[in-house]
Amino acid sequence: MLATAESCTGGLVAAALTAVAGSSAALDRGFVTYSNAAKSDMIDVPPDLIERHGAVSEPVARAMALGAVARSAASVAVSITGIAGPGGGTPEKPVGLVHFAAVGPAGMIHIEQRFGDIGREAIRLASVREALTLLENRLGQA
């Protein structure tokens, strides 16, 4: 079974998965954890981790993926946290920065993408493609 933990994509990965007929046999649930409080409340991301590293960071992406597995019947999960814009970026964390993590029986992987300020919708759609690729990778390693 699969689970998603999404922030900047707002459920688009789960929507892409459920667009496939029969996906209920593979997708357990999707968590839309747009706020920091939702990340902590729904998938157990420690608030101090968010405070130390920021919501858009490798440690938080990893914690989101692990939390999605822990709070579901899934053995494979993908997480996405990023800055889709148009605002919210900083020199250290610009618009277009997205962190992904995927966890499964073969372990965890993390990817950082810097899509650039290509527009909110383009960043979100590129993030969905990356997340689906990561899921495919974890499933292929199962």
Z-matrix of the N, CA and C atoms (Angstrom, degrees):
N
C 1 1.461
C 2 1.528 1 109.27
N 3 1.327 2 114.83 1 152.23
C 4 1.461 3 123.00 2 -179.18
C 5 1.523 4 110.62 3 -113.98
N 6 1.340 5 114.58 4 155.45
C 7 1.456 6 121.68 5 170.64
C 8 1.521 7 107.88 6 -142.31
N 9 1.320 8 115.61 7 154.96
C 10 1.463 9 121.08 8 175.41
C 11 1.521 10 108.75 9 -123.68
N 12 1.319 11 115.36 10 148.34
C 13 1.467 12 122.68 11 172.58
C 14 1.525 13 105.32 12 -129.63
N 15 1.319 14 116.42 13 106.74
C 16 1.457 15 120.91 14 -170.93
C 17 1.517 16 111.80 15 -119.61
N 18 1.306 17 114.97 16 139.79
C 19 1.451 18 120.93 17 172.73
C 20 1.530 19 108.04 18 -114.71
N 21 1.312 20 119.31 19 -83.38
C 22 1.473 21 121.45 20 -173.05
C 23 1.526 22 113.46 21 -64.78
N 24 1.328 23 118.44 22 -19.92
C 25 1.457 24 120.53 23 179.16
C 26 1.530 25 112.14 24 -88.57
N 27 1.309 26 117.72 25 -10.54
C 28 1.460 27 121.73 26 171.42
C 29 1.514 28 116.48 27 53.75
N 30 1.310 29 118.51 28 31.27
C 31 1.456 30 121.71 29 177.93
C 32 1.519 31 114.73 30 99.37
N 33 1.325 32 117.66 31 3.10
C 34 1.464 33 120.35 32 -178.73
C 35 1.530 34 113.11 33 -64.98
N 36 1.321 35 117.73 34 -32.24
C 37 1.469 36 119.99 35 179.16
C 38 1.527 37 109.17 36 -68.52
N 39 1.321 38 116.95 37 -46.57
C 40 1.465 39 120.11 38 177.14
C 41 1.527 40 110.10 39 -60.99
N 42 1.331 41 117.28 40 -39.21
C 43 1.464 42 120.57 41 178.31
C 44 1.527 43 110.91 42 -63.56
N 45 1.325 44 117.54 43 -40.90
C 46 1.463 45 120.56 44 178.38
C 47 1.525 46 110.63 45 -63.61
N 48 1.315 47 116.82 46 -40.17
C 49 1.460 48 120.12 47 179.39
C 50 1.523 49 111.35 48 -67.13
N 51 1.337 50 116.73 49 -41.75
C 52 1.465 51 119.46 50 -177.67
C 53 1.524 52 112.75 51 -76.54
N 54 1.317 53 118.07 52 -8.21
C 55 1.463 54 120.80 53 174.71
C 56 1.526 55 111.44 54 -71.56
N 57 1.318 56 116.26 55 -14.80
C 58 1.466 57 122.08 56 -179.97
C 59 1.527 58 108.95 57 -90.36
N 60 1.310 59 116.43 58 124.65
C 61 1.461 60 120.95 59 177.73
C 62 1.534 61 110.01 60 -57.65
N 63 1.299 62 116.14 61 135.41
C 64 1.458 63 121.19 62 179.54
C 65 1.510 64 114.33 63 86.25
N 66 1.327 65 117.32 64 4.18
C 67 1.466 66 120.24 65 -177.25
C 68 1.525 67 113.12 66 -64.47
N 69 1.318 68 117.29 67 -18.20
C 70 1.469 69 118.87 68 178.94
C 71 1.521 70 111.38 69 -64.14
N 72 1.310 71 117.45 70 -18.67
C 73 1.462 72 120.54 71 176.88
C 74 1.522 73 111.86 72 -76.57
N 75 1.351 74 117.13 73 -14.12
C 76 1.462 75 120.08 74 -175.81
C 77 1.522 76 114.21 75 -122.75
N 78 1.326 77 118.50 76 -27.32
C 79 1.462 78 120.98 77 -176.78
C 80 1.517 79 109.97 78 -100.86
N 81 1.325 80 115.80 79 118.07
C 82 1.462 81 120.04 80 177.87
C 83 1.516 82 110.76 81 -80.67
N 84 1.349 83 116.83 82 -51.21
C 85 1.465 84 120.12 83 -178.31
C 86 1.509 85 111.12 84 -169.10
N 87 1.328 86 113.25 85 163.29
C 88 1.451 87 121.37 86 174.43
C 89 1.512 88 109.54 87 -125.70
N 90 1.315 89 115.57 88 135.53
C 91 1.461 90 122.01 89 177.02
C 92 1.522 91 108.21 90 -105.84
N 93 1.321 92 117.36 91 122.13
C 94 1.459 93 121.11 92 172.29
C 95 1.526 94 105.34 93 -100.21
N 96 1.321 95 114.53 94 105.85
C 97 1.467 96 121.42 95 -174.53
C 98 1.522 97 108.51 96 -116.29
N 99 1.316 98 115.09 97 67.39
C 100 1.455 99 121.24 98 -174.04
C 101 1.529 100 111.65 99 -69.25
N 102 1.308 101 117.01 100 -39.56
C 103 1.471 102 119.98 101 -179.75
C 104 1.521 103 110.48 102 -92.02
N 105 1.321 104 115.42 103 160.24
C 106 1.465 105 120.16 104 175.75
C 107 1.522 106 110.61 105 -62.29
N 108 1.340 107 116.72 106 -39.34
C 109 1.466 108 120.22 107 179.07
C 110 1.523 109 110.81 108 -61.47
N 111 1.330 110 117.07 109 -39.85
C 112 1.466 111 120.15 110 178.63
C 113 1.523 112 111.15 111 -64.48
N 114 1.321 113 117.04 112 -39.22
C 115 1.466 114 120.00 113 177.67
C 116 1.526 115 110.17 114 -58.86
N 117 1.317 116 116.15 115 -42.34
C 118 1.467 117 120.18 116 -179.55
C 119 1.526 118 111.80 117 -74.24
N 120 1.323 119 116.99 118 -47.26
C 121 1.464 120 121.17 119 -175.48
C 122 1.523 121 112.99 120 -68.38
N 123 1.315 122 116.94 121 -43.43
C 124 1.464 123 120.23 122 -171.77
C 125 1.527 124 114.04 123 -87.56
N 126 1.345 125 116.85 124 -35.73
C 127 1.471 126 118.37 125 -174.14
C 128 1.530 127 112.65 126 -131.49
N 129 1.316 128 115.50 127 20.92
C 130 1.474 129 121.78 128 169.38
C 131 1.518 130 115.59 129 61.52
N 132 1.327 131 118.41 130 30.97
C 133 1.463 132 119.39 131 173.24
C 134 1.528 133 106.89 132 -73.31
N 135 1.320 134 118.47 133 121.74
C 136 1.464 135 120.14 134 -177.55
C 137 1.536 136 111.52 135 -61.34
N 138 1.336 137 117.42 136 128.54
C 139 1.468 138 120.15 137 179.26
C 140 1.532 139 112.69 138 -55.23
N 141 1.330 140 117.48 139 -35.89
C 142 1.463 141 119.14 140 -179.39
C 143 1.533 142 111.59 141 -68.56
N 144 1.334 143 117.67 142 -27.14
C 145 1.467 144 121.17 143 175.43
C 146 1.533 145 109.72 144 -66.71
N 147 1.326 146 115.64 145 -43.46
C 148 1.465 147 120.50 146 177.35
C 149 1.527 148 109.78 147 -64.21
N 150 1.312 149 116.40 148 -42.19
C 151 1.469 150 120.72 149 -179.49
C 152 1.527 151 111.41 150 -63.60
N 153 1.325 152 117.18 151 -41.89
C 154 1.472 153 121.17 152 -178.13
C 155 1.522 154 113.26 153 -71.52
N 156 1.335 155 116.83 154 -41.96
C 157 1.464 156 120.59 155 -170.77
C 158 1.528 157 114.12 156 -110.45
N 159 1.317 158 116.89 157 -16.15
C 160 1.460 159 121.15 158 -173.83
C 161 1.515 160 109.96 159 88.40
N 162 1.323 161 115.71 160 153.29
C 163 1.470 162 120.27 161 -178.40
C 164 1.523 163 111.41 162 -63.67
N 165 1.319 164 116.83 163 -31.21
C 166 1.464 165 121.38 164 179.88
C 167 1.528 166 107.49 165 -97.46
N 168 1.330 167 114.85 166 88.71
C 169 1.463 168 120.80 167 -176.04
C 170 1.523 169 109.81 168 -160.98
N 171 1.310 170 114.96 169 159.90
C 172 1.466 171 119.87 170 176.75
C 173 1.523 172 112.66 171 -60.74
N 174 1.356 173 119.14 172 -47.75
C 175 1.459 174 117.80 173 -179.14
C 176 1.527 175 113.83 174 -59.71
N 177 1.319 176 117.12 175 -36.74
C 178 1.467 177 119.72 176 179.71
C 179 1.526 178 110.28 177 -72.23
N 180 1.321 179 118.37 178 -40.63
C 181 1.469 180 120.22 179 177.18
C 182 1.529 181 110.44 180 -59.77
N 183 1.315 182 116.57 181 -43.08
C 184 1.468 183 120.10 182 178.65
C 185 1.524 184 111.29 183 -63.79
N 186 1.334 185 116.93 184 -43.69
C 187 1.469 186 121.05 185 179.44
C 188 1.530 187 110.90 186 -64.71
N 189 1.315 188 116.97 187 -35.62
C 190 1.467 189 120.55 188 178.06
C 191 1.528 190 110.88 189 -63.62
N 192 1.319 191 116.93 190 -45.16
C 193 1.469 192 120.22 191 -179.86
C 194 1.526 193 110.85 192 -63.24
N 195 1.322 194 115.78 193 -45.95
C 196 1.468 195 119.47 194 178.27
C 197 1.521 196 111.49 195 -62.31
N 198 1.324 197 116.84 196 -40.71
C 199 1.460 198 121.13 197 179.00
C 200 1.513 199 112.44 198 -64.80
N 201 1.333 200 117.10 199 -36.64
C 202 1.463 201 120.35 200 178.64
C 203 1.526 202 110.83 201 -63.94
N 204 1.322 203 116.92 202 -39.90
C 205 1.468 204 120.05 203 177.20
C 206 1.529 205 110.15 204 -68.00
N 207 1.320 206 116.39 205 -43.59
C 208 1.469 207 120.45 206 -177.79
C 209 1.529 208 112.25 207 -64.46
N 210 1.322 209 117.16 208 -31.92
C 211 1.467 210 121.53 209 -176.04
C 212 1.529 211 112.98 210 -100.43
N 213 1.330 212 116.67 211 21.04
C 214 1.463 213 120.12 212 -178.66
C 215 1.525 214 109.76 213 -147.17
N 216 1.318 215 114.85 214 -178.09
C 217 1.463 216 121.17 215 174.37
C 218 1.523 217 110.72 216 -95.68
N 219 1.333 218 116.89 217 13.68
C 220 1.460 219 121.78 218 -176.50
C 221 1.523 220 111.55 219 -85.72
N 222 1.324 221 115.10 220 151.05
C 223 1.466 222 120.79 221 171.63
C 224 1.530 223 110.62 222 -108.56
N 225 1.338 224 116.12 223 -8.35
C 226 1.462 225 122.43 224 178.50
C 227 1.524 226 107.79 225 -131.88
N 228 1.331 227 115.98 226 134.09
C 229 1.472 228 119.86 227 178.28
C 230 1.515 229 109.71 228 -144.31
N 231 1.333 230 114.33 229 153.80
C 232 1.448 231 121.77 230 174.34
C 233 1.526 232 107.69 231 -126.15
N 234 1.337 233 115.67 232 145.34
C 235 1.457 234 120.21 233 176.25
C 236 1.518 235 109.92 234 -128.99
N 237 1.329 236 114.53 235 152.24
C 238 1.465 237 122.15 236 -178.80
C 239 1.515 238 107.77 237 -140.11
N 240 1.333 239 116.62 238 127.81
C 241 1.455 240 121.44 239 173.40
C 242 1.516 241 107.95 240 -144.05
N 243 1.330 242 115.94 241 127.69
C 244 1.460 243 118.32 242 -174.94
C 245 1.506 244 113.39 243 -164.14
N 246 1.313 245 114.01 244 -175.16
C 247 1.465 246 122.46 245 -179.91
C 248 1.522 247 107.19 246 -116.89
N 249 1.333 248 115.37 247 102.74
C 250 1.459 249 120.84 248 -176.95
C 251 1.523 250 112.75 249 -86.97
N 252 1.316 251 118.23 250 -15.73
C 253 1.458 252 121.70 251 177.54
C 254 1.517 253 112.75 252 82.00
N 255 1.302 254 117.19 253 -173.48
C 256 1.458 255 124.74 254 9.43
C 257 1.528 256 113.69 255 -76.51
N 258 1.312 257 118.69 256 -21.31
C 259 1.462 258 121.38 257 177.88
C 260 1.512 259 110.63 258 -102.82
N 261 1.330 260 115.39 259 -172.72
C 262 1.457 261 121.23 260 174.37
C 263 1.509 262 115.43 261 95.06
N 264 1.303 263 117.86 262 -10.59
C 265 1.459 264 120.26 263 -179.06
C 266 1.514 265 112.46 264 -82.43
N 267 1.318 266 115.05 265 158.40
C 268 1.461 267 123.49 266 174.54
C 269 1.527 268 106.95 267 -133.61
N 270 1.328 269 118.62 268 169.92
C 271 1.474 270 118.69 269 175.91
C 272 1.531 271 112.97 270 -57.97
N 273 1.334 272 117.53 271 -36.36
C 274 1.468 273 121.09 272 179.79
C 275 1.522 274 111.93 273 -77.86
N 276 1.327 275 116.07 274 -34.25
C 277 1.465 276 122.12 275 -178.10
C 278 1.525 277 107.97 276 -130.93
N 279 1.329 278 116.05 277 83.15
C 280 1.468 279 119.64 278 -175.56
C 281 1.529 280 112.87 279 -77.74
N 282 1.319 281 115.26 280 163.38
C 283 1.461 282 120.64 281 171.28
C 284 1.527 283 107.47 282 -55.09
N 285 1.314 284 115.63 283 134.91
C 286 1.464 285 121.23 284 -178.87
C 287 1.518 286 113.98 285 100.45
N 288 1.339 287 117.28 286 -8.01
C 289 1.467 288 120.83 287 176.40
C 290 1.529 289 108.73 288 -78.84
N 291 1.319 290 116.33 289 125.44
C 292 1.459 291 121.09 290 179.59
C 293 1.522 292 108.69 291 -137.76
N 294 1.325 293 115.47 292 133.12
C 295 1.465 294 122.03 293 175.17
C 296 1.524 295 108.55 294 -107.33
N 297 1.324 296 114.93 295 136.50
C 298 1.457 297 123.34 296 179.40
C 299 1.524 298 108.53 297 -125.16
N 300 1.313 299 116.11 298 145.33
C 301 1.466 300 120.78 299 169.42
C 302 1.520 301 107.18 300 -140.02
N 303 1.301 302 115.42 301 146.86
C 304 1.456 303 121.54 302 174.55
C 305 1.518 304 107.58 303 -137.46
N 306 1.310 305 114.76 304 137.72
C 307 1.459 306 120.79 305 -178.27
C 308 1.523 307 108.53 306 -129.27
N 309 1.302 308 115.33 307 144.46
C 310 1.456 309 121.89 308 177.44
C 311 1.512 310 109.34 309 -163.22
N 312 1.312 311 117.27 310 -173.22
C 313 1.465 312 120.51 311 -178.63
C 314 1.534 313 113.32 312 -55.63
N 315 1.321 314 117.65 313 -27.78
C 316 1.468 315 120.70 314 -179.42
C 317 1.529 316 112.58 315 -86.39
N 318 1.327 317 117.23 316 2.81
C 319 1.455 318 120.11 317 178.67
C 320 1.510 319 112.75 318 112.22
N 321 1.326 320 115.02 319 -164.20
C 322 1.453 321 121.47 320 -176.25
C 323 1.516 322 110.90 321 -117.34
N 324 1.330 323 114.18 322 145.77
C 325 1.456 324 120.62 323 171.63
C 326 1.527 325 108.11 324 -128.87
N 327 1.316 326 114.92 325 152.44
C 328 1.462 327 122.55 326 177.64
C 329 1.513 328 108.01 327 -130.52
N 330 1.314 329 114.96 328 141.52
C 331 1.467 330 120.60 329 174.33
C 332 1.522 331 107.87 330 -135.27
N 333 1.319 332 115.40 331 136.65
C 334 1.460 333 121.69 332 171.57
C 335 1.519 334 107.20 333 -108.98
N 336 1.319 335 115.71 334 128.74
C 337 1.458 336 120.64 335 176.06
C 338 1.522 337 108.88 336 -119.06
N 339 1.306 338 115.10 337 141.19
C 340 1.467 339 121.72 338 172.50
C 341 1.526 340 106.16 339 -119.20
N 342 1.315 341 115.09 340 90.71
C 343 1.455 342 120.88 341 -176.84
C 344 1.519 343 112.37 342 -73.83
N 345 1.324 344 116.95 343 -17.90
C 346 1.456 345 121.03 344 -175.71
C 347 1.515 346 110.35 345 84.73
N 348 1.295 347 115.29 346 173.66
C 349 1.466 348 121.47 347 -178.24
C 350 1.521 349 108.85 348 -84.01
N 351 1.326 350 115.83 349 70.53
C 352 1.463 351 122.55 350 -175.63
C 353 1.522 352 112.34 351 -95.61
N 354 1.316 353 117.01 352 6.18
C 355 1.457 354 121.89 353 -178.15
C 356 1.517 355 110.83 354 105.97
N 357 1.327 356 115.06 355 144.67
C 358 1.457 357 121.83 356 -175.39
C 359 1.530 358 112.38 357 -55.48
N 360 1.319 359 116.99 358 -50.98
C 361 1.462 360 120.21 359 -176.90
C 362 1.522 361 111.53 360 -64.21
N 363 1.330 362 117.59 361 -40.67
C 364 1.468 363 120.46 362 179.79
C 365 1.527 364 111.01 363 -65.28
N 366 1.318 365 117.36 364 -38.81
C 367 1.472 366 120.74 365 177.56
C 368 1.520 367 109.73 366 -64.34
N 369 1.312 368 117.00 367 -45.04
C 370 1.466 369 120.38 368 -179.07
C 371 1.533 370 111.10 369 -63.74
N 372 1.323 371 117.78 370 -43.47
C 373 1.464 372 120.22 371 -179.48
C 374 1.527 373 111.85 372 -68.77
N 375 1.331 374 117.06 373 -39.04
C 376 1.466 375 119.80 374 175.37
C 377 1.526 376 110.32 375 -62.73
N 378 1.314 377 116.81 376 -35.76
C 379 1.466 378 121.67 377 178.29
C 380 1.523 379 111.37 378 -66.46
N 381 1.315 380 117.31 379 -38.94
C 382 1.465 381 120.80 380 177.06
C 383 1.526 382 109.65 381 -62.03
N 384 1.319 383 116.92 382 -46.51
C 385 1.479 384 120.28 383 179.50
C 386 1.532 385 110.85 384 -58.96
N 387 1.330 386 116.53 385 -45.04
C 388 1.470 387 120.53 386 -179.96
C 389 1.524 388 110.68 387 -63.20
N 390 1.319 389 117.08 388 -43.36
C 391 1.470 390 120.91 389 -179.49
C 392 1.525 391 111.12 390 -63.26
N 393 1.318 392 117.59 391 -41.58
C 394 1.464 393 120.25 392 178.59
C 395 1.522 394 111.27 393 -65.34
N 396 1.323 395 116.92 394 -36.62
C 397 1.461 396 120.90 395 176.21
C 398 1.526 397 110.61 396 -64.24
N 399 1.322 398 116.35 397 -41.79
C 400 1.471 399 119.63 398 178.04
C 401 1.524 400 111.31 399 -64.03
N 402 1.322 401 117.09 400 -41.94
C 403 1.467 402 119.90 401 176.92
C 404 1.522 403 110.61 402 -60.03
N 405 1.308 404 115.87 403 -45.81
C 406 1.463 405 120.28 404 178.12
C 407 1.531 406 110.89 405 -57.87
N 408 1.325 407 116.24 406 -41.27
C 409 1.471 408 121.54 407 177.88
C 410 1.522 409 110.94 408 -60.98
N 411 1.311 410 117.13 409 -47.84
C 412 1.468 411 120.25 410 -178.65
C 413 1.517 412 110.91 411 -66.48
N 414 1.327 413 117.67 412 -37.34
C 415 1.463 414 120.32 413 178.80
C 416 1.518 415 110.74 414 -68.27
N 417 1.323 416 116.18 415 -36.34
C 418 1.457 417 120.13 416 178.19
C 419 1.518 418 113.05 417 -68.96
N 420 1.338 419 116.81 418 -20.20
C 421 1.459 420 121.99 419 179.41
C 422 1.530 421 112.31 420 -94.07
N 423 1.337 422 116.71 421 -5.07
C 424 1.464 423 120.21 422 -174.18
C 425 1.508 424 112.35 423 -68.78
